[in-house]
């Protein structure tokens, strides 16, 4: 039975397919015939439309010319230019109407000749009207009367009307003929459709009879196949159960992997042998992982990192051995991301390498910490050398001006404490600079309790770079020491104003002016010699900040002004100081 069933099936299909095929062929033939008839009918309708358009154009020419004559007569009778509006409109529209008429009859020599004569008469009549209008505008009434009395305008209008009526009569006869032709074509098309439906119905009936016979034969075959299908269904159910179980386990594993990766900074990707990405999680650049599918490392990793990365991955593909590489790639928000990348080969069902899997751990923070530590170590070494040089100079200058060993020790210790305060401030700020308000307070030493009473600090938020902290701090220390011993802070009624201002300067920089102003203290006398303190507040600090110092020994109180430029980004606010910077 297994051998004879296909033969019976093929015979049944043939008996069903034959009448259906005949039906399709007949419908195709009648469809083609109907298309030909429809195209012919459309062509006839186009001719009808053209004939109607030519009749409309001819009638419009006569009507517009009558409007022109009406405007001319109004001007002749009243002399008022306002009556020329119909004439002017007709003169504007008539050339287009003549052109439209000629276009409609260009394929008919006889009608084309008639259209040409109508156009000639229109031009002549317009010229006659233009001439008469010109005579009226000159005011020569006699010439106007002669022109009108000559009868030339009437003759031209009569000729135009006669020619147009003849043309319209011919076109109307032709229009009727073409309308009759269209009606005949429509009748033929309807007959074709009716015949086609009749034949199609007959073929459909034959097909239905064949289908009924095939249906009975197929019903027996279906019963046999259904018994076989029941056996396959049981096998399919068992296979589906196993598949669902495996799918659930796979989905659970996939969910655990997604959960583990979602909040991590681990990059996981799969690439084919050509190193094109086919699966990505947690893209290093922070973008949509799906946007990397089909791309390679060359699309977003620059040189020289690209060469190192590609070489490592190709080595895994060629040798089948895992590899590890640490590399920086373009990361989030335009910065670089350092990845500790582990590469493993991937194998297909036949054991051949068909790509690689890479797992990258983001070690950017670690690299930055290492880089920052190296920077701090270099900065510390540099600052230590500078500090030792400053200490050596302080010791030498202090010893030169000290009156005794005890005087040297006292002065030297105070200056070392000022230097240490500046360094402590830098350490607390992570060697990234310090706020000027904090620097001022760190150098006031034993005078801190006088802030808000005798010492008044004012200025906007301002961060000084580390190379300025030490020397400005030493200058403030010398000024504070001098004020406590000899200046405004040596009396209970003295006053010290410390302020700074920031104003925009050229090339994106800011001009900083810092002042120390003493008042209500003992009279000030200019010293006769230049000691270490004066060198610090006048020369050393100016050279360190690249600015200038004005030192005024005003009898009413010492005045010190430091002027220098500072990068705009050092100013963290605009104008007003915070409570930490401004104390009144």
FITIRO-998229 format. One line per 8 residues: number of its first residue (from 1); for each residue x, y, z of C-alpha. Coordinates in nm, 2 decimals. Example, Ala and Ser with C-alpha at 12.3 -4.5 7.8 and 13.67 -1.06 7.14 Angstrom:
<rs>
1> 1.23,-0.45,0.78 ~ 1.37,-0.11,0.71
</rs>
This chain:
<rs>
1> 0.00,0.00,0.00 ~ 0.29,0.23,0.07 ~ 0.40,0.19,-0.29 ~ 0.06,0.25,-0.45 ~ -0.06,0.55,-0.24 ~ 0.17,0.80,-0.40 ~ 0.06,0.69,-0.75 ~ -0.31,0.73,-0.65
9> -0.23,1.07,-0.50 ~ -0.05,1.18,-0.82 ~ -0.35,1.07,-1.04 ~ -0.60,1.26,-0.81 ~ -0.39,1.57,-0.82 ~ -0.37,1.55,-1.20 ~ -0.75,1.52,-1.23 ~ -0.80,1.82,-1.00
17> -0.52,2.03,-1.15 ~ -0.63,1.99,-1.52 ~ -0.96,2.17,-1.49 ~ -0.82,2.43,-1.26 ~ -0.53,2.49,-1.51 ~ -0.78,2.53,-1.79 ~ -0.97,2.78,-1.58 ~ -0.66,2.98,-1.52
25> -0.56,2.98,-1.89 ~ -0.91,3.09,-1.99 ~ -0.92,3.37,-1.74 ~ -0.57,3.48,-1.85 ~ -0.68,3.49,-2.21 ~ -1.00,3.68,-2.14 ~ -0.80,3.91,-1.91 ~ -0.56,3.99,-2.19
33> -0.85,4.05,-2.43 ~ -1.02,4.27,-2.18 ~ -0.70,4.47,-2.13 ~ -0.66,4.53,-2.50 ~ -1.02,4.64,-2.53 ~ -0.99,4.87,-2.22 ~ -0.67,5.04,-2.36 ~ -0.86,5.10,-2.69
41> -1.15,5.24,-2.50 ~ -0.92,5.47,-2.30 ~ -0.77,5.60,-2.62 ~ -1.11,5.68,-2.76 ~ -1.21,5.86,-2.44 ~ -0.89,6.06,-2.47 ~ -0.99,6.17,-2.83 ~ -1.34,6.26,-2.69
49> -1.18,6.47,-2.42 ~ -0.95,6.64,-2.67 ~ -1.24,6.72,-2.90 ~ -1.44,6.87,-2.61 ~ -1.14,7.08,-2.51 ~ -1.10,7.22,-2.86 ~ -1.47,7.32,-2.88 ~ -1.43,7.48,-2.54
57> -1.12,7.67,-2.65 ~ -1.28,7.79,-2.97 ~ -1.59,7.92,-2.79 ~ -1.37,8.08,-2.52 ~ -1.17,8.27,-2.79 ~ -1.49,8.42,-2.93 ~ -1.62,8.51,-2.59 ~ -1.29,8.67,-2.48
65> -1.27,8.87,-2.80 ~ -1.62,9.00,-2.74 ~ -1.51,9.10,-2.39 ~ -1.22,9.28,-2.55 ~ -1.45,9.47,-2.79 ~ -1.67,9.56,-2.50 ~ -1.38,9.71,-2.31 ~ -1.27,9.90,-2.62
73> -1.62,10.05,-2.68 ~ -1.64,10.15,-2.31 ~ -1.32,10.34,-2.35 ~ -1.43,10.50,-2.68 ~ -1.76,10.61,-2.53 ~ -1.64,10.73,-2.18 ~ -1.27,10.78,-2.23 ~ -1.23,10.61,-1.89
81> -0.94,10.37,-1.87 ~ -1.14,10.17,-1.61 ~ -1.35,10.02,-1.89 ~ -1.04,9.86,-2.04 ~ -1.03,9.58,-1.77 ~ -1.21,9.33,-2.00 ~ -0.99,9.42,-2.29 ~ -0.67,9.38,-2.08
89> -0.78,9.04,-1.94 ~ -0.87,8.92,-2.29 ~ -0.53,9.03,-2.43 ~ -0.36,8.84,-2.15 ~ -0.57,8.52,-2.19 ~ -0.62,8.49,-2.57 ~ -0.26,8.38,-2.66 ~ -0.30,8.08,-2.41
97> -0.64,7.99,-2.55 ~ -0.51,7.99,-2.91 ~ -0.21,7.78,-2.81 ~ -0.44,7.53,-2.63 ~ -0.66,7.51,-2.94 ~ -0.36,7.44,-3.16 ~ -0.23,7.17,-2.92 ~ -0.57,6.99,-2.93
105> -0.58,6.96,-3.31 ~ -0.21,6.93,-3.39 ~ -0.26,6.57,-3.52 ~ -0.53,6.67,-3.77 ~ -0.41,6.87,-4.08 ~ -0.75,7.01,-4.16 ~ -0.83,7.12,-3.81 ~ -0.47,7.24,-3.76
113> -0.52,7.48,-4.06 ~ -0.85,7.60,-3.92 ~ -0.68,7.66,-3.58 ~ -0.41,7.86,-3.76 ~ -0.66,8.08,-3.94 ~ -0.84,8.15,-3.60 ~ -0.50,8.24,-3.45 ~ -0.43,8.48,-3.74
121> -0.77,8.65,-3.70 ~ -0.71,8.68,-3.32 ~ -0.38,8.85,-3.38 ~ -0.53,9.08,-3.64 ~ -0.83,9.17,-3.42 ~ -0.60,9.23,-3.11 ~ -0.38,9.46,-3.33 ~ -0.69,9.65,-3.45
129> -0.81,9.69,-3.09 ~ -0.47,9.80,-2.97 ~ -0.45,10.06,-3.25 ~ -0.80,10.20,-3.16 ~ -0.71,10.21,-2.78 ~ -0.39,10.40,-2.87 ~ -0.59,10.66,-3.07 ~ -0.83,10.71,-2.79
137> -0.54,10.77,-2.55 ~ -0.40,11.04,-2.78 ~ -0.74,11.23,-2.76 ~ -0.78,11.24,-3.14 ~ -1.15,11.18,-3.16 ~ -1.17,11.23,-3.53 ~ -0.91,10.96,-3.59 ~ -1.10,10.73,-3.36
145> -1.42,10.79,-3.55 ~ -1.25,10.71,-3.88 ~ -1.10,10.39,-3.74 ~ -1.44,10.28,-3.61 ~ -1.62,10.38,-3.92 ~ -1.38,10.20,-4.15 ~ -1.56,9.87,-4.05 ~ -1.23,9.68,-4.03
153> -1.29,9.58,-3.67 ~ -1.64,9.45,-3.74 ~ -1.51,9.26,-4.05 ~ -1.24,9.09,-3.85 ~ -1.48,9.00,-3.57 ~ -1.73,8.86,-3.81 ~ -1.46,8.65,-3.98 ~ -1.34,8.52,-3.65
161> -1.69,8.43,-3.54 ~ -1.76,8.26,-3.87 ~ -1.43,8.06,-3.87 ~ -1.49,7.96,-3.50 ~ -1.85,7.85,-3.57 ~ -1.74,7.64,-3.87 ~ -1.46,7.49,-3.66 ~ -1.70,7.42,-3.37
169> -1.96,7.26,-3.60 ~ -1.70,7.02,-3.75 ~ -1.57,6.93,-3.40 ~ -1.92,6.87,-3.27 ~ -1.99,6.62,-3.56 ~ -1.65,6.46,-3.49 ~ -1.74,6.45,-3.11 ~ -2.06,6.27,-3.18
177> -1.88,6.01,-3.40 ~ -1.62,5.95,-3.12 ~ -1.89,5.93,-2.85 ~ -2.06,5.66,-3.06 ~ -1.73,5.48,-3.10 ~ -1.68,5.49,-2.72 ~ -2.03,5.35,-2.67 ~ -1.95,5.06,-2.90
185> -1.63,4.99,-2.73 ~ -1.80,4.98,-2.39 ~ -2.06,4.73,-2.52 ~ -1.78,4.51,-2.65 ~ -1.60,4.52,-2.32 ~ -1.91,4.43,-2.13 ~ -1.98,4.14,-2.36 ~ -1.62,4.02,-2.32
193> -1.66,4.03,-1.94 ~ -1.99,3.84,-1.95 ~ -1.85,3.57,-2.18 ~ -1.54,3.54,-1.96 ~ -1.76,3.49,-1.65 ~ -1.96,3.23,-1.82 ~ -1.66,3.02,-1.93 ~ -1.50,3.07,-1.59
201> -1.81,2.95,-1.42 ~ -1.82,2.64,-1.64 ~ -1.45,2.56,-1.57 ~ -1.51,2.62,-1.20 ~ -1.80,2.37,-1.20 ~ -1.58,2.11,-1.37 ~ -1.31,2.18,-1.11 ~ -1.56,2.14,-0.82
209> -1.67,1.80,-0.96 ~ -1.31,1.69,-0.99 ~ -1.24,1.82,-0.63 ~ -1.53,1.62,-0.49 ~ -1.39,1.30,-0.64 ~ -1.04,1.38,-0.52 ~ -1.18,1.46,-0.17 ~ -1.33,1.11,-0.14
217> -1.00,0.95,-0.24 ~ -0.80,1.18,-0.01 ~ -1.03,1.11,0.29 ~ -0.93,0.74,0.28 ~ -0.57,0.84,0.25 ~ -0.60,1.09,0.54 ~ -0.74,0.82,0.77 ~ -0.44,0.61,0.70
225> -0.20,0.90,0.76 ~ -0.38,1.00,1.07 ~ -0.30,0.67,1.23 ~ 0.06,0.72,1.15 ~ 0.04,1.08,1.28 ~ -0.09,0.96,1.62 ~ 0.23,0.76,1.66 ~ 0.44,1.06,1.56
233> 0.24,1.29,1.79 ~ 0.33,1.07,2.09 ~ 0.70,1.09,2.00 ~ 0.67,1.46,1.94 ~ 0.51,1.52,2.28 ~ 0.80,1.33,2.45 ~ 1.05,1.53,2.25 ~ 0.87,1.86,2.34
241> 0.88,1.77,2.70 ~ 1.25,1.71,2.69 ~ 1.30,2.03,2.49 ~ 1.10,2.24,2.74 ~ 1.30,2.10,3.03 ~ 1.63,2.18,2.85 ~ 1.50,2.52,2.75 ~ 1.40,2.60,3.11
249> 1.74,2.50,3.24 ~ 1.90,2.71,2.97 ~ 1.68,3.01,3.04 ~ 1.75,2.98,3.41 ~ 2.13,2.97,3.34 ~ 2.09,3.26,3.10 ~ 1.90,3.46,3.36 ~ 2.16,3.40,3.63
257> 2.43,3.51,3.38 ~ 2.24,3.83,3.29 ~ 2.18,3.90,3.66 ~ 2.54,3.86,3.74 ~ 2.65,4.08,3.45 ~ 2.39,4.35,3.47 ~ 2.53,4.53,3.77 ~ 2.90,4.45,3.70
265> 3.17,4.61,3.50 ~ 3.26,4.29,3.33 ~ 3.26,4.29,2.95 ~ 3.16,3.96,2.78 ~ 3.17,3.91,2.41 ~ 3.17,3.64,2.14 ~ 3.34,3.69,1.80 ~ 3.37,3.47,1.49
273> 3.69,3.37,1.31 ~ 3.70,3.70,1.13 ~ 3.67,3.87,1.47 ~ 3.33,4.02,1.40 ~ 3.11,4.05,1.71 ~ 2.81,3.82,1.73 ~ 2.72,3.86,2.10 ~ 2.81,4.14,2.35
281> 2.72,4.22,2.71 ~ 2.82,4.54,2.89 ~ 2.99,4.72,2.60 ~ 3.31,4.89,2.72 ~ 3.20,5.22,2.56 ~ 2.88,5.22,2.76 ~ 2.67,5.21,2.44 ~ 2.40,4.97,2.32
289> 2.56,4.62,2.29 ~ 2.34,4.54,1.99 ~ 2.51,4.82,1.79 ~ 2.84,4.63,1.79 ~ 2.69,4.31,1.63 ~ 2.86,4.25,1.29 ~ 3.14,4.50,1.36 ~ 3.50,4.44,1.44
297> 3.75,4.60,1.68 ~ 3.88,4.82,1.40 ~ 3.54,5.01,1.41 ~ 3.60,5.16,1.75 ~ 3.95,5.07,1.88 ~ 4.23,5.31,1.77 ~ 4.59,5.23,1.71 ~ 4.83,5.12,1.85
305> 4.59,4.94,2.09 ~ 4.41,4.78,1.79 ~ 4.72,4.60,1.66 ~ 4.80,4.45,2.00 ~ 4.44,4.34,2.05 ~ 4.39,4.19,1.71 ~ 4.73,4.00,1.73 ~ 4.63,3.85,2.07
313> 4.29,3.74,1.94 ~ 4.42,3.60,1.61 ~ 4.68,3.40,1.82 ~ 4.39,3.24,2.01 ~ 4.21,3.15,1.68 ~ 4.52,3.01,1.52 ~ 4.66,2.81,1.82 ~ 4.35,2.73,2.02
321> 4.53,2.84,2.34 ~ 4.38,3.09,2.58 ~ 4.55,3.43,2.63 ~ 4.53,3.73,2.86 ~ 4.60,4.10,2.76 ~ 4.55,4.43,2.94 ~ 4.45,4.71,2.71 ~ 4.28,5.04,2.70
329> 3.99,5.11,2.47 ~ 3.75,5.40,2.41 ~ 3.51,5.40,2.71 ~ 3.22,5.59,2.85 ~ 3.18,5.97,2.79 ~ 3.49,5.99,2.56 ~ 3.74,5.86,2.82 ~ 3.95,5.55,2.81
337> 3.86,5.22,2.97 ~ 4.13,4.97,3.08 ~ 4.03,4.61,3.05 ~ 4.20,4.30,3.19 ~ 4.09,4.08,2.89 ~ 4.09,3.70,2.90 ~ 4.05,3.53,2.56 ~ 3.93,3.17,2.51
345> 3.88,2.97,2.18 ~ 3.53,2.85,2.09 ~ 3.47,2.52,1.90 ~ 3.19,2.40,1.67 ~ 3.02,2.06,1.68 ~ 3.31,1.91,1.48 ~ 3.57,2.04,1.72 ~ 3.70,2.32,1.49
353> 3.77,2.67,1.62 ~ 3.49,2.89,1.50 ~ 3.56,3.20,1.71 ~ 3.66,3.33,2.05 ~ 3.50,3.44,2.37 ~ 3.65,3.73,2.56 ~ 3.59,3.83,2.92 ~ 3.71,4.17,3.03
361> 3.73,4.31,3.38 ~ 3.72,4.69,3.40 ~ 4.04,4.79,3.58 ~ 4.03,5.16,3.50 ~ 4.00,5.27,3.86 ~ 4.30,5.05,3.96 ~ 4.51,5.20,3.68 ~ 4.40,5.55,3.77
369> 4.49,5.49,4.13 ~ 4.83,5.35,4.03 ~ 4.89,5.65,3.80 ~ 4.78,5.89,4.08 ~ 5.01,5.72,4.32 ~ 5.30,5.75,4.08 ~ 5.21,6.12,4.02 ~ 5.20,6.18,4.39
377> 5.53,6.01,4.45 ~ 5.70,6.22,4.17 ~ 5.53,6.53,4.31 ~ 5.63,6.44,4.67 ~ 5.99,6.40,4.56 ~ 5.99,6.73,4.37 ~ 5.82,6.91,4.66 ~ 6.06,6.75,4.91
385> 6.36,6.89,4.71 ~ 6.20,7.23,4.69 ~ 6.11,7.23,5.06 ~ 6.46,7.14,5.16 ~ 6.59,7.42,4.94 ~ 6.35,7.66,5.10 ~ 6.43,7.54,5.45 ~ 6.80,7.58,5.37
393> 6.75,7.93,5.24 ~ 6.53,8.02,5.55 ~ 6.79,7.89,5.78 ~ 7.06,8.09,5.61 ~ 6.86,8.41,5.59 ~ 6.73,8.38,5.94 ~ 7.07,8.32,6.08 ~ 7.20,8.62,5.90
401> 6.95,8.85,6.06 ~ 6.92,8.68,6.41 ~ 7.06,8.87,6.71 ~ 7.13,8.55,6.91 ~ 7.09,8.18,6.91 ~ 6.75,8.20,7.09 ~ 6.63,8.46,6.84 ~ 6.73,8.24,6.55
409> 6.55,7.94,6.70 ~ 6.23,8.13,6.76 ~ 6.22,8.28,6.42 ~ 6.32,7.97,6.24 ~ 6.07,7.75,6.42 ~ 5.79,8.00,6.34 ~ 5.88,7.99,5.97 ~ 5.90,7.61,5.97
417> 5.55,7.60,6.13 ~ 5.42,7.83,5.85 ~ 5.58,7.61,5.59 ~ 5.44,7.30,5.76 ~ 5.09,7.45,5.77 ~ 5.10,7.51,5.40 ~ 5.21,7.15,5.34 ~ 4.94,7.01,5.57
425> 4.68,7.20,5.37 ~ 4.81,7.05,5.04 ~ 4.81,6.70,5.19 ~ 4.45,6.74,5.31 ~ 4.34,6.85,4.96 ~ 4.52,6.56,4.79 ~ 4.79,6.77,4.64 ~ 4.54,6.93,4.40
433> 4.57,7.29,4.53 ~ 4.40,7.47,4.81 ~ 4.14,7.74,4.86 ~ 4.29,8.08,4.93 ~ 4.06,8.13,5.24 ~ 4.20,7.81,5.40 ~ 4.55,7.92,5.32 ~ 4.50,8.27,5.48
441> 4.37,8.11,5.80 ~ 4.65,7.85,5.81 ~ 4.91,8.13,5.82 ~ 4.75,8.35,6.09 ~ 4.88,8.11,6.36 ~ 4.82,8.26,6.71 ~ 4.60,8.53,6.56 ~ 4.31,8.31,6.46
449> 4.11,8.42,6.76 ~ 4.12,8.78,6.62 ~ 3.93,8.69,6.30 ~ 3.61,8.89,6.30 ~ 3.74,9.12,6.57 ~ 4.06,9.27,6.44 ~ 4.12,9.06,6.13 ~ 3.86,9.07,5.85
457> 3.88,8.83,5.55 ~ 3.69,8.89,5.23 ~ 3.70,8.74,4.88 ~ 3.53,8.51,4.63 ~ 3.59,8.13,4.62 ~ 3.93,8.08,4.46 ~ 4.15,7.77,4.44 ~ 4.53,7.82,4.41
465> 4.76,7.58,4.23 ~ 5.00,7.38,4.44 ~ 5.31,7.57,4.31 ~ 5.17,7.90,4.46 ~ 5.06,7.77,4.80 ~ 5.40,7.76,4.97 ~ 5.53,8.11,4.88 ~ 5.20,8.29,4.93
473> 5.17,8.12,5.26 ~ 5.52,8.23,5.37 ~ 5.44,8.59,5.26 ~ 5.12,8.58,5.47 ~ 5.31,8.44,5.77 ~ 5.58,8.72,5.75 ~ 5.30,8.98,5.73 ~ 5.11,8.83,6.02
481> 5.43,8.81,6.23 ~ 5.53,9.17,6.15 ~ 5.17,9.29,6.23 ~ 5.17,9.11,6.57 ~ 5.51,9.25,6.67 ~ 5.52,9.60,6.53 ~ 5.19,9.66,6.33 ~ 4.82,9.68,6.37
489> 4.79,9.36,6.57 ~ 5.03,9.48,6.84 ~ 4.75,9.71,6.98 ~ 4.40,9.61,7.08 ~ 4.24,9.86,6.85 ~ 4.44,9.78,6.53 ~ 4.28,9.63,6.22 ~ 4.40,9.41,5.94
497> 4.19,9.37,5.62 ~ 4.28,9.07,5.40 ~ 4.09,9.06,5.07 ~ 4.13,8.94,4.72 ~ 3.94,9.02,4.39 ~ 3.91,8.83,4.07 ~ 3.85,9.00,3.73 ~ 3.85,8.86,3.38
505> 4.18,8.90,3.19 ~ 4.29,8.82,2.83 ~ 4.32,8.47,2.69 ~ 4.07,8.31,2.92 ~ 4.27,8.39,3.24 ~ 4.17,8.59,3.55 ~ 4.35,8.87,3.72 ~ 4.38,8.82,4.09
513> 4.46,9.11,4.33 ~ 4.53,9.01,4.69 ~ 4.58,9.29,4.96 ~ 4.69,9.31,5.32 ~ 4.59,9.65,5.47 ~ 4.67,9.75,5.83 ~ 4.50,10.05,6.00 ~ 4.46,10.20,6.35
521> 4.80,10.07,6.46 ~ 5.13,10.23,6.56 ~ 5.28,10.47,6.31 ~ 5.47,10.28,6.04 ~ 5.84,10.36,5.96 ~ 6.01,10.22,5.66 ~ 6.29,9.98,5.76 ~ 6.65,10.08,5.69
529> 6.76,9.74,5.58 ~ 6.61,9.45,5.38 ~ 6.57,9.14,5.59 ~ 6.44,8.79,5.51 ~ 6.08,8.87,5.57 ~ 6.09,9.17,5.34 ~ 6.26,8.96,5.07 ~ 5.98,8.70,5.10
537> 5.68,8.94,5.08 ~ 5.83,9.15,4.81 ~ 6.05,8.94,4.58 ~ 6.01,8.57,4.64 ~ 5.63,8.56,4.63 ~ 5.62,8.78,4.31 ~ 5.86,8.55,4.13 ~ 5.68,8.24,4.24
545> 5.34,8.35,4.11 ~ 5.47,8.54,3.81 ~ 5.32,8.86,3.93 ~ 5.40,9.19,4.10 ~ 5.41,9.32,4.46 ~ 5.34,9.67,4.58 ~ 5.47,9.73,4.94 ~ 5.37,10.07,5.09
553> 5.50,10.17,5.43 ~ 5.22,10.42,5.48 ~ 5.25,10.58,5.83 ~ 4.88,10.51,5.88 ~ 4.93,10.14,5.82 ~ 5.13,9.89,5.61 ~ 4.98,9.81,5.27 ~ 5.08,9.51,5.06
561> 4.93,9.42,4.72 ~ 5.00,9.10,4.52 ~ 4.88,9.10,4.16 ~ 4.90,8.79,3.93 ~ 4.71,8.60,3.66 ~ 4.54,8.27,3.72 ~ 4.36,8.02,3.49 ~ 3.98,8.07,3.47
569> 3.90,7.72,3.60 ~ 4.06,7.80,3.93 ~ 3.77,8.03,4.02 ~ 3.49,7.81,4.15 ~ 3.23,8.08,4.20 ~ 3.14,8.42,4.06 ~ 3.19,8.72,4.28 ~ 3.03,8.64,4.62
577> 3.23,8.46,4.88 ~ 3.10,8.17,5.08 ~ 3.09,8.20,5.47 ~ 3.41,8.00,5.48 ~ 3.59,8.27,5.27 ~ 3.42,8.59,5.38 ~ 3.43,8.70,5.75 ~ 3.33,9.05,5.85
</rs>
